[in-house]
Amino acid sequence: MHEMSIISHALASVEKQAEKHKLQKIIQITLEIGKMRAAVPALLIHAFDELSPGTIYEGAKLVIEEKDVDLECRICGRHIESEDSLLAGCPACGSHKIKLLTGNELKIKNIIGE
C-alpha cells in the first residue's frame, strides 16, 4: 500500500510548513494527485486517519483532488485523455512519442491552519 508512504511524506512536509508559519493546529490539507500515481483516495484517507492521532493534524480534513491524465502527441499535437495511449501510441497518427502534460502530480495544494 504505497498510499501510506505518500501520506507519510506529505505530512512531513505539512509539519515543516506548520512550523515555518507557526501553526498550532491544521484544519484542512488539500492534496493534488494525478491518476497516473495509481493512488486510491479512500486508502489515502485511511492512511491519514492512521497517522494523525496525537499530531497537529489530528481531526483535520484531508481533501484529495485527482488530476486527470492529459497527453499530447509530439508528432501531430493531438491531445489525448487516456493513459492507454502511453503504450498504444497516438490514436491519430500512431506515433509513440507521447508527452505527459498532467496526471502525474503529487503535491500539497493547500494547508489551512491556525
LOLOSE-784654 format. One record per atom (N, C-alpha, C): residue number from 1; residue in three letters; atom name; x, y, z. Coordinates in Angstrom, 3 decimals. Each point is the difference from the previous one (the first is absolute). Layout:
<atoms>
- NUM, ALA, CA, X, Y, Z
...
</atoms>
This chain:
<atoms>
- 1, MET, N, 0.848, -1.179, 0.000
- 1, MET, CA, -0.848, 1.179, 0.000
- 1, MET, C, 0.891, 1.239, 0.000
- 2, HIS, N, 0.254, 0.552, -1.187
- 2, HIS, CA, 0.855, 1.181, -0.092
- 2, HIS, C, -0.702, 1.262, 0.472
- 3, GLU, N, -1.295, -0.073, 0.249
- 3, GLU, CA, -0.737, 1.159, 0.511
- 3, GLU, C, 0.542, 0.439, 1.368
- 4, MET, N, 0.404, -0.957, 0.829
- 4, MET, CA, 0.563, 0.335, 1.317
- 4, MET, C, 1.284, 0.810, -0.167
- 5, SER, N, 0.821, -0.382, -0.946
- 5, SER, CA, 1.247, 0.719, -0.267
- 5, SER, C, -0.280, 1.402, -0.534
- 6, ILE, N, -0.959, 0.106, -0.901
- 6, ILE, CA, -0.369, 1.311, -0.557
- 6, ILE, C, -0.449, 0.935, 1.113
- 7, ILE, N, -0.892, -0.488, 0.860
- 7, ILE, CA, -0.521, 0.836, 1.093
- 7, ILE, C, 1.091, 0.321, 1.009
- 8, SER, N, 0.831, -0.962, 0.309
- 8, SER, CA, 1.081, 0.226, 0.955
- 8, SER, C, 0.923, 1.126, -0.468
- 9, HIS, N, 0.378, -0.022, -1.271
- 9, HIS, CA, 0.860, 1.054, -0.541
- 9, HIS, C, -0.727, 1.343, -0.063
- 10, ALA, N, -1.263, -0.035, -0.374
- 10, ALA, CA, -0.779, 1.247, -0.057
- 10, ALA, C, -0.111, 0.626, 1.384
- 11, LEU, N, -0.256, -0.818, 1.013
- 11, LEU, CA, -0.157, 0.533, 1.353
- 11, LEU, C, 1.316, 0.542, 0.552
- 12, ALA, N, 1.102, -0.591, -0.390
- 12, ALA, CA, 1.304, 0.543, 0.409
- 12, ALA, C, 0.174, 1.407, -0.581
- 13, SER, N, -0.424, 0.189, -1.245
- 13, SER, CA, 0.063, 1.334, -0.615
- 13, SER, C, -0.961, 0.966, 0.674
- 14, VAL, N, -1.185, -0.483, 0.352
- 14, VAL, CA, -0.984, 0.840, 0.699
- 14, VAL, C, 0.566, 0.461, 1.335
- 15, GLU, N, 0.631, -0.905, 0.716
- 15, GLU, CA, 0.584, 0.364, 1.300
- 15, GLU, C, 1.072, 1.078, -0.152
- 16, LYS, N, 0.816, -0.100, -1.035
- 16, LYS, CA, 1.032, 1.009, -0.235
- 16, LYS, C, -0.631, 1.363, -0.287
- 17, GLN, N, -1.049, 0.003, -0.825
- 17, GLN, CA, -0.683, 1.255, -0.317
- 17, GLN, C, -0.706, 0.572, 1.237
- 18, ALA, N, -0.584, -0.887, 0.801
- 18, ALA, CA, -0.681, 0.446, 1.220
- 18, ALA, C, 0.998, 0.656, 0.953
- 19, GLU, N, 1.163, -0.609, 0.133
- 19, GLU, CA, 1.036, 0.569, 0.865
- 19, GLU, C, 0.479, 1.344, -0.548
- 20, LYS, N, 0.216, 0.064, -1.302
- 20, LYS, CA, 0.468, 1.227, -0.642
- 20, LYS, C, -0.986, 1.151, 0.196
- 21, HIS, N, -1.298, -0.313, -0.061
- 21, HIS, CA, -1.038, 1.036, 0.110
- 21, HIS, C, -0.633, 0.067, 1.393
- 22, LYS, N, 0.615, -0.706, 0.957
- 22, LYS, CA, -0.425, 0.012, 1.402
- 22, LYS, C, -1.466, -0.409, 0.180
- 23, LEU, N, -0.405, -1.041, -0.722
- 23, LEU, CA, -1.360, -0.533, 0.133
- 23, LEU, C, -0.034, -1.023, 1.127
- 24, GLN, N, -1.011, 0.099, 0.831
- 24, GLN, CA, -0.146, -0.921, 1.126
- 24, GLN, C, -0.940, -1.161, -0.324
- 25, LYS, N, -0.893, 0.227, -0.955
- 25, LYS, CA, -1.019, -0.991, -0.341
- 25, LYS, C, -0.267, 0.072, -1.493
- 26, ILE, N, -0.074, -1.153, -0.638
- 26, ILE, CA, -0.341, -0.068, -1.418
- 26, ILE, C, -1.486, -0.339, -0.106
- 27, ILE, N, -0.719, 0.774, -0.793
- 27, ILE, CA, -1.444, -0.173, -0.181
- 27, ILE, C, -0.291, -0.835, -1.250
- 28, GLN, N, 0.741, 0.287, -1.075
- 28, GLN, CA, -0.252, -0.705, -1.251
- 28, GLN, C, 1.278, -0.070, -0.828
- 29, ILE, N, 0.181, -1.130, -0.682
- 29, ILE, CA, 1.105, -0.202, -0.928
- 29, ILE, C, -0.609, -0.423, -1.331
- 30, THR, N, 0.397, 0.680, -1.065
- 30, THR, CA, -0.460, -0.378, -1.331
- 30, THR, C, 1.188, -0.535, -0.789
- 31, LEU, N, -0.133, -1.241, -0.465
- 31, LEU, CA, 1.030, -0.620, -0.828
- 31, LEU, C, -0.494, -0.104, -1.430
- 32, GLU, N, 0.877, 0.290, -0.932
- 32, GLU, CA, -0.299, -0.159, -1.415
- 32, GLU, C, 0.816, -1.193, -0.493
- 33, ILE, N, -0.713, -1.027, -0.464
- 33, ILE, CA, 0.665, -1.241, -0.392
- 33, ILE, C, -0.491, -0.410, -1.381
- 34, GLY, N, 0.949, -0.188, -0.904
- 34, GLY, CA, -0.325, -0.438, -1.354
- 34, GLY, C, -0.405, -1.458, -0.029
- 35, LYS, N, -0.896, -0.322, -0.906
- 35, LYS, CA, -0.494, -1.370, -0.109
- 35, LYS, C, 1.087, -0.991, -0.392
- 36, MET, N, 1.077, 0.471, -0.619
- 36, MET, CA, 1.115, -0.884, -0.348
- 36, MET, C, 0.723, -0.502, 1.247
- 37, ARG, N, -0.191, 0.647, 1.121
- 37, ARG, CA, 0.618, -0.432, 1.261
- 37, ARG, C, -0.651, -1.268, 0.556
- 38, ALA, N, -1.173, -0.331, -0.533
- 38, ALA, CA, -0.728, -1.220, 0.393
- 38, ALA, C, -0.245, -0.055, 1.504
- 39, ALA, N, -0.259, 1.142, 0.603
- 39, ALA, CA, -0.314, 0.073, 1.421
- 39, ALA, C, -1.520, -0.023, 0.161
- 40, VAL, N, -0.472, -0.823, 0.911
- 40, VAL, CA, -1.432, -0.134, 0.249
- 40, VAL, C, -0.399, 1.013, 1.080
- 41, PRO, N, -0.876, 0.956, -0.337
- 41, PRO, CA, -0.365, 1.039, 0.976
- 41, PRO, C, -0.462, -0.554, 1.355
- 42, ALA, N, -0.809, -1.040, 0.008
- 42, ALA, CA, -0.469, -0.572, 1.277
- 42, ALA, C, 1.169, -0.534, 0.830
- 43, LEU, N, 1.000, -0.558, -0.659
- 43, LEU, CA, 1.170, -0.507, 0.727
- 43, LEU, C, 0.887, 1.132, 0.495
- 44, LEU, N, 0.053, 1.095, -0.758
- 44, LEU, CA, 0.743, 1.177, 0.463
- 44, LEU, C, -0.644, 0.560, 1.271
- 45, ILE, N, -1.316, 0.076, 0.001
- 45, ILE, CA, -0.721, 0.504, 1.175
- 45, ILE, C, 0.184, -0.953, 1.180
- 46, HIS, N, -0.038, -1.295, -0.263
- 46, HIS, CA, 0.218, -0.991, 1.066
- 46, HIS, C, 1.411, 0.155, 0.586
- 47, ALA, N, 0.989, 0.163, -0.858
- 47, ALA, CA, 1.375, 0.193, 0.475
- 47, ALA, C, 0.103, 1.278, 0.831
- 48, PHE, N, -0.655, 1.060, -0.452
- 48, PHE, CA, -0.008, 1.259, 0.747
- 48, PHE, C, -0.618, -0.209, 1.385
- 49, ASP, N, -1.132, -0.706, 0.045
- 49, ASP, CA, -0.665, -0.265, 1.279
- 49, ASP, C, 0.884, -0.818, 0.946
- 50, GLU, N, 0.807, -0.888, -0.560
- 50, GLU, CA, 0.906, -0.829, 0.816
- 50, GLU, C, 1.173, 0.815, 0.548
- 51, LEU, N, 0.479, 0.959, -0.775
- 51, LEU, CA, 1.195, 0.749, 0.380
- 51, LEU, C, -0.276, 1.276, 0.793
- 52, SER, N, -1.251, 0.456, 0.027
- 52, SER, CA, -0.269, 1.312, 0.592
- 52, SER, C, -0.216, 0.052, 1.519
- 53, PRO, N, -0.413, -1.078, 0.678
- 53, PRO, CA, -0.211, 0.135, 1.455
- 53, PRO, C, 1.253, 0.488, 0.739
- 54, GLY, N, -0.224, 0.982, 0.872
- 54, GLY, CA, 1.079, 0.541, 0.818
- 54, GLY, C, 0.901, 0.996, -0.720
- 55, THR, N, -0.430, 0.484, -1.158
- 55, THR, CA, 0.808, 0.949, -0.769
- 55, THR, C, -0.772, 1.314, -0.167
- 56, ILE, N, 0.653, 0.983, -0.615
- 56, ILE, CA, -0.678, 1.286, -0.217
- 56, ILE, C, -1.078, -0.091, -1.073
- 57, TYR, N, -0.030, -1.075, -0.757
- 57, TYR, CA, -1.039, -0.169, -1.020
- 57, TYR, C, -1.067, -0.999, 0.405
- 58, GLU, N, 0.006, -0.400, 1.273
- 58, GLU, CA, -1.071, -0.865, 0.504
- 58, GLU, C, -1.335, 0.748, -0.122
- 59, GLY, N, -0.982, -0.631, -0.602
- 59, GLY, CA, -1.309, 0.608, -0.198
- 59, GLY, C, -0.110, 0.861, -1.248
- 60, ALA, N, 1.103, 0.165, -0.711
- 60, ALA, CA, -0.026, 0.812, -1.219
- 60, ALA, C, -0.714, -0.753, -1.115
- 61, LYS, N, -0.468, 0.761, -0.951
- 61, LYS, CA, -0.646, -0.580, -1.173
- 61, LYS, C, 1.050, -0.151, -1.096
- 62, LEU, N, 0.056, -1.183, -0.603
- 62, LEU, CA, 0.882, -0.236, -1.136
- 62, LEU, C, -0.841, 0.017, -1.266
- 63, VAL, N, 0.335, 0.903, -0.911
- 63, VAL, CA, -0.708, 0.123, -1.275
- 63, VAL, C, 0.937, -0.517, -1.095
- 64, ILE, N, -0.500, -0.934, -0.791
- 64, ILE, CA, 0.778, -0.557, -1.098
- 64, ILE, C, -0.581, 0.512, -1.314
- 65, GLU, N, 0.808, 0.676, -0.782
- 65, GLU, CA, -0.407, 0.457, -1.328
- 65, GLU, C, 0.782, -0.812, -1.026
- 66, GLU, N, -0.720, -0.826, -0.739
- 66, GLU, CA, 0.647, -0.816, -1.021
- 66, GLU, C, 0.112, 0.775, -1.305
- 67, LYS, N, 1.159, -0.044, -0.614
- 67, LYS, CA, 0.232, 0.647, -1.288
- 67, LYS, C, -0.073, -1.056, -1.099
- 68, ASP, N, -0.824, 0.292, -0.993
- 68, ASP, CA, -0.134, -0.905, -1.135
- 68, ASP, C, 1.284, -0.028, -0.820
- 69, VAL, N, 0.130, -1.066, -0.758
- 69, VAL, CA, 1.140, -0.146, -0.893
- 69, VAL, C, -0.251, 0.810, -1.269
- 70, ASP, N, 0.978, 0.783, -0.384
- 70, ASP, CA, -0.050, 0.749, -1.252
- 70, ASP, C, 1.344, -0.214, -0.698
- 71, LEU, N, -0.070, -0.587, -1.175
- 71, LEU, CA, 1.192, -0.297, -0.783
- 71, LEU, C, -0.019, 0.818, -1.280
- 72, GLU, N, 1.176, 0.151, -0.597
- 72, GLU, CA, 0.091, 0.685, -1.283
- 72, GLU, C, 0.971, -0.764, -0.885
- 73, CYS, N, -0.440, -0.237, -1.228
- 73, CYS, CA, 0.875, -0.641, -0.980
- 73, CYS, C, 1.048, 1.021, -0.437
- 74, ARG, N, 1.264, -0.372, 0.057
- 74, ARG, CA, 1.081, 0.909, -0.393
- 74, ARG, C, 0.124, 0.132, -1.515
- 75, ILE, N, -0.676, -0.874, -0.719
- 75, ILE, CA, 0.084, 0.045, -1.460
- 75, ILE, C, -1.150, 0.829, -0.599
- 76, CYS, N, -1.240, -0.367, 0.328
- 76, CYS, CA, -1.138, 0.697, -0.619
- 76, CYS, C, -0.669, 1.022, 0.926
- 77, GLY, N, 0.373, 0.001, 1.293
- 77, GLY, CA, -0.532, 0.985, 0.934
- 77, GLY, C, -1.362, -0.325, 0.589
- 78, ARG, N, -0.545, -1.170, -0.311
- 78, ARG, CA, -1.323, -0.355, 0.519
- 78, ARG, C, 0.047, -0.169, 1.518
- 79, HIS, N, -1.021, 0.533, 0.676
- 79, HIS, CA, -0.158, -0.206, 1.444
- 79, HIS, C, -0.768, -1.294, 0.221
- 80, ILE, N, 0.485, -0.792, 0.951
- 80, ILE, CA, -0.552, -1.325, 0.275
- 80, ILE, C, -0.280, -0.074, 1.493
- 81, GLU, N, -1.152, -0.518, 0.374
- 81, GLU, CA, -0.367, -0.066, 1.415
- 81, GLU, C, -0.035, -1.427, 0.535
- 82, SER, N, 0.793, -0.875, -0.565
- 82, SER, CA, 0.042, -1.386, 0.468
- 82, SER, C, 1.439, -0.444, 0.168
- 83, GLU, N, 0.323, -0.472, 1.203
- 83, GLU, CA, 1.359, -0.471, 0.249
- 83, GLU, C, 0.341, -1.235, -0.827
- 84, ASP, N, -1.004, -0.655, -0.569
- 84, ASP, CA, 0.243, -1.153, -0.869
- 84, ASP, C, 0.857, 0.378, -1.199
- 85, SER, N, -0.085, 1.246, -0.427
- 85, SER, CA, 0.760, 0.457, -1.165
- 85, SER, C, 1.496, 0.057, 0.265
- 86, LEU, N, 0.401, -0.012, 1.279
- 86, LEU, CA, 1.431, -0.041, 0.294
- 86, LEU, C, 0.620, -1.268, -0.574
- 87, LEU, N, -0.751, -1.087, 0.011
- 87, LEU, CA, 0.488, -1.262, -0.554
- 87, LEU, C, -0.468, -0.223, -1.434
- 88, ALA, N, -1.254, 0.346, -0.287
- 88, ALA, CA, -0.592, -0.284, -1.300
- 88, ALA, C, 0.415, 1.000, -1.073
- 89, GLY, N, 0.377, 1.189, 0.388
- 89, GLY, CA, 0.357, 1.026, -0.966
- 89, GLY, C, -1.162, 0.941, -0.281
- 90, CYS, N, 0.285, 1.008, -0.768
- 90, CYS, CA, -0.995, 1.014, -0.339
- 90, CYS, C, -1.092, -0.608, -0.881
- 91, PRO, N, -1.268, 0.196, 0.366
- 91, PRO, CA, -1.081, -0.541, -0.809
- 91, PRO, C, -0.149, 0.706, -1.357
- 92, ALA, N, 0.586, 1.184, -0.133
- 92, ALA, CA, -0.117, 0.737, -1.262
- 92, ALA, C, 1.088, -0.396, -1.003
- 93, CYS, N, 1.254, -0.046, 0.462
- 93, CYS, CA, 1.102, -0.245, -0.939
- 93, CYS, C, 0.797, -1.270, 0.297
- 94, GLY, N, -0.254, -0.624, 1.174
- 94, GLY, CA, 0.696, -1.247, 0.338
- 94, GLY, C, 1.354, 0.189, 0.660
- 95, SER, N, 0.452, 1.225, 0.133
- 95, SER, CA, 1.307, 0.261, 0.602
- 95, SER, C, 0.018, -0.428, 1.474
- 96, HIS, N, 1.164, -0.434, 0.443
- 96, HIS, CA, 0.197, -0.335, 1.418
- 96, HIS, C, 0.740, 1.125, 0.722
- 97, LYS, N, 0.165, 1.111, -0.660
- 97, LYS, CA, 0.642, 1.162, 0.623
- 97, LYS, C, -1.090, 0.817, 0.675
- 98, ILE, N, -0.316, -0.412, 1.235
- 98, ILE, CA, -1.102, 0.579, 0.765
- 98, ILE, C, 0.569, 0.746, 1.205
- 99, LYS, N, -0.494, 1.199, 0.209
- 99, LYS, CA, 0.434, 0.832, 1.130
- 99, LYS, C, -1.117, 0.038, 1.049
- 100, LEU, N, 0.352, -0.263, 1.242
- 100, LEU, CA, -0.948, 0.081, 1.109
- 100, LEU, C, -0.074, 1.456, 0.461
- 101, LEU, N, -1.175, 0.617, -0.146
- 101, LEU, CA, -0.189, 1.393, 0.415
- 101, LEU, C, -0.480, 0.093, 1.439
- 102, THR, N, -1.013, -0.780, 0.334
- 102, THR, CA, -0.519, -0.045, 1.372
- 102, THR, C, -0.391, -1.438, 0.330
- 103, GLY, N, -0.091, -0.265, 1.297
- 103, GLY, CA, -0.425, -1.321, 0.451
- 103, GLY, C, 1.037, -0.703, 0.839
- 104, ASN, N, 1.178, 0.618, 0.161
- 104, ASN, CA, 1.054, -0.603, 0.815
- 104, ASN, C, 0.313, 0.847, 1.233
- 105, GLU, N, -0.877, 0.965, 0.287
- 105, GLU, CA, 0.236, 0.914, 1.128
- 105, GLU, C, -0.047, -0.735, 1.337
- 106, LEU, N, 0.723, 0.549, 0.922
- 106, LEU, CA, -0.048, -0.443, 1.390
- 106, LEU, C, 0.505, 1.189, 0.816
- 107, LYS, N, -0.972, 0.833, 0.432
- 107, LYS, CA, 0.418, 1.205, 0.722
- 107, LYS, C, -1.038, 0.428, 1.016
- 108, ILE, N, 0.481, 0.731, 0.972
- 108, ILE, CA, -0.889, 0.622, 0.979
- 108, ILE, C, -0.486, 1.288, -0.640
- 109, LYS, N, -1.281, 0.076, -0.235
- 109, LYS, CA, -0.569, 1.176, -0.655
- 109, LYS, C, -0.310, 1.106, 0.996
- 110, ASN, N, -0.446, -0.397, 1.200
- 110, ASN, CA, -0.424, 1.006, 0.969
- 110, ASN, C, 0.050, -0.581, 1.412
- 111, ILE, N, 0.350, 0.842, 0.946
- 111, ILE, CA, -0.042, -0.343, 1.429
- 111, ILE, C, -0.742, 1.117, 0.708
- 112, ILE, N, -1.008, -0.365, 0.754
- 112, ILE, CA, -0.723, 0.979, 0.810
- 112, ILE, C, 0.284, -0.324, 1.464
- 113, GLY, N, 0.455, 0.985, 0.727
- 113, GLY, CA, 0.315, -0.216, 1.402
- 113, GLY, C, -0.180, 1.256, 0.811
- 114, GLU, N, 0.233, -0.147, 1.291
- 114, GLU, CA, -0.092, 1.161, 0.893
- 114, GLU, C, 1.105, -0.049, 1.036
</atoms>
